[in-house]
């Protein structure tokens, strides 16, 4: 089986469209998204509508997706989220269609796949905390049984590309489709489960077009600078 694992689009519909073009001729059998279509930028509704139409798509809830649901449920304050993350959280009640909200409410916190004599776990964060665990390339990973039950763990959340071993388990982070933070570009992972072949693939998109959107939609100068800086980060 050839699967595509991607994460952290964060409303960047320009990068998402470039991602779709990048994978369209790769003969993918299964698409798995580790969540966080929501947050930071402004195309979440359009992206979710597209993702829901992809046959067999597996979607895992991300922490920003959960924060949007928490705002809708009165568990978080919309103004606080705007102050922390920008105007993508403005008018959250109206940001997503009812169908897309229902979709986010229905998706799991993790996904497990057994194929080609492999047991693979997929998370937004990681096994210890599916929503919020951060595993960076240099994170000290303590010995824990949840790692050793898998041959591979795929996770997102940090936006940092990663391939590392913990005992018999290989831990993979594909980086981010919508907001690279490691200076190495927007990216996703392709994994051939039969051949045990993994590729982390980078792709280009029109960054300036997204910067123009940030300039138009953000009123706070500090937030505007923050949302643009990460797009252009070199390391």
ZITAFEN-V358838 format. One record per backbone hydrogen bond with DSSP energy under -1.0 kcal/mol. NH is the residue of the N-H (numbers start at 0). CO is the residue of the C=O. Records with the same first field share a line. If there is no record, write none. Layout:
NH->CO / CO
This chain:
2->190
3->29
4->188
5->31
7->34
9->35
10->36
11->8
12->10
15->11
16->12
17->13
18->14
19->15
20->16
21->17
22->18
23->19
25->22
28->1
29->1
31->3
32->57
33->5
40->9 / 38
42->10
46->42
47->43
48->44
49->45
50->46
51->47
52->49
53->50
56->53
57->30
59->32
60->107
65->61
66->62
67->63
68->64
69->65
70->66
71->67
72->68
73->70
74->69
75->69
80->76
81->77
82->78
83->79
84->80
85->81
88->85
89->86
91->88
93->90
94->91
100->96
101->97
102->98
103->99
104->100
110->121
112->119
114->117
117->114
119->112
120->151
121->110
122->153
124->129
132->128
138->135
146->143
149->146
150->118
151->118
152->169
153->120
154->171
155->123
157->155
161->172
163->170
165->168
168->165
169->150
170->163
171->152
172->161
176->6
177->7
180->158
186->175
187->200
188->4
189->198
190->2
191->196
192->0
195->191
196->191
198->189
200->187
202->185
206->204
209->205
210->206
211->207
212->208
213->209
214->210
215->211
216->212
217->213
223->219
224->220
225->221
226->222
227->223
228->224
229->225
231->227
